[in-house]
Amino acid sequence: ASVILDDSMAMPGGKSLSSASSIQVVARVSSTGSAIPSEGDYEGLTGKVAASALSDGKAKEIPVLIDRKL
């Protein structure tokens, strides 16, 4: 699946994706349908990605391998 992230997708707290120095992408497949992580979910995450590498206005792919069971 592909997801496009922009400032509307930033976590609460007043910071936008475009003002961050780095980001980390976390993807989770929930066994219960809840947004809260729980036992049995699968999760994957990236390391920190420098926001400067994403700020040239071009779409970038950041692969996330969902490979860890909670």
N, C-alpha and C positions, 0 to 999 in steps of 0.2 A: 504494500500500500504506500501511497505517497501522500504526504501532508505538507501544506505550505504554512510556514510559521511567519507571523508578522507581529507588529506591536500589539495587536488585539489579543494575541495568544500569551502575553507575558503573565507571569504569576503575580498575585496581588502584592502590594507593597510600594506602589508608585514608580517602579522602574520599568522602562520599556526595553524591548529587545535591542532597539537601535542605540540605546545609551549604555548598554552593558559592555564591559571590556572582554568578557568571554561568556559562553553559554554551555550548558550541558543538556542534551536531549535524553529524556527517559521515556520509554514506551512500555506499557503494561497491558497484558491480556488478563482480564479479571475472570475468575471462575464463578463469581457471585453477581457480577454486573455492577458492583459498587466501585466508586472512584477511590475509596480508601483501600490501601494494600492489605491483603489478607492471605493466610496460608492457602496454598494451592494455585495462587496467581503465578504467571510467568512474566519476567521483566528483562529488559535490556537497557543499556545506557551507553552513552558515548563518554569519552574523556572530555576535558574542557576543550572547547573550540573557540579560537580567537575571533571575536566579533569583527575585527578588521578584515579577516579573510572572507567575511560575508557581506561587507558593506559596499561593494562595488556596483550594486544594483542588479547583478546577474544572479539567477537562481543557482543554488548550490545543492548538491545531494550530500546528505550526511547519513550514511548507513547506520542503522541500529539493529543489532542482532539480538533477538529476544531468546535468550538461552539460559536463563536462570529461574529455577522454581523457588518461590518464597515458601 
